[in-house]
């Protein structure tokens, strides 16, 4: 069973793909802001179970994207430190 949005329409793959692309183009700061907004929405508890589940899924995608970006930066810092360029970091 697919989740339905507020308009009652099923959330299709094309919408999920657009959200994935949107997540990939946002800065980590934007993603953190979006996560804060999602958390506030979930904490209000006014959404249906299906809407809350969609929010939860979106939040997980955002957390994974943030984690991947932070891992990438951490690897870059390690490389710089190994090369002696990041001694002051």
N, C-alpha and C positions, 0 to 999 in steps of 0.2 A: 504494500500500500504506500503510495506516495503522499508526502506532506502537501497540504494546500496552503497557499498564502492567504492574506486577509481578503483578497478578492474572490476566494473560493476556487481559483484555478490551481491545477496541479503544478508543482514546481518541476519543470522538465530539465533534461540534461543541458539544454542550451543555456538556461538560466544559471545552472551550477557552473558551467564552463565560463560564463561571463564573470561570475563571482571569483572563480579561481584566477582568471586573468587580472581582475581588479586587485586581488590580494597581491599578486606578483608585481604590480606596478606601483603599489603604495609604499611609502617610506615606513620604516619600523616605528617611527613616532606616530604616524597616521594609524598604523595597525594597533598600537597600544591605546590610542584614543578610541578607536572603534571597539576594541575589547572592553574598555571601560563603559562605553555606551551599551554594549550588549549585556554586560553584567548588571548594570542598573536596570535595564529592561527586564531581565530575568528575575531580579530581586523584587521588582514591583509585583510580579505574579499575576498580571492581568491578561497575559496571553493564554491561548488555549494550549493544551498539551502538545499538539502538533506544531504550533508556532514556536513554542519553547524548545522543542526538539530541533527545529530548523535553526534557531539561534545557537543552540548548543553545537550543532554541526559546524556552523560558520565560525564559531569561536575556536573550535578545535583546529580548523584549517588555518586560522590566523595565528594561533599559538605555534603550530608546526612551522609556518612561514617565518615567524619571528625567531624560533629556535634555529632554523636552518641559516638565517642571516647572521645570527650571533655566532654560530659555529664557524661560519666563513670568516668573519672578522677575527675571531680568536686564532684561527689558523694563519691568517695574514700577519697578525701580531707576532706569533711564534716564529714565522719565517723571518720577519724583520729582526727579531731579537737574535736569532741564530746567525744572521748576517752582520750583527753588530750595529744595526741601524736603529734599534729600538731600545737602547740601553736606558734612556730616560723615561720610558713608558712604565 
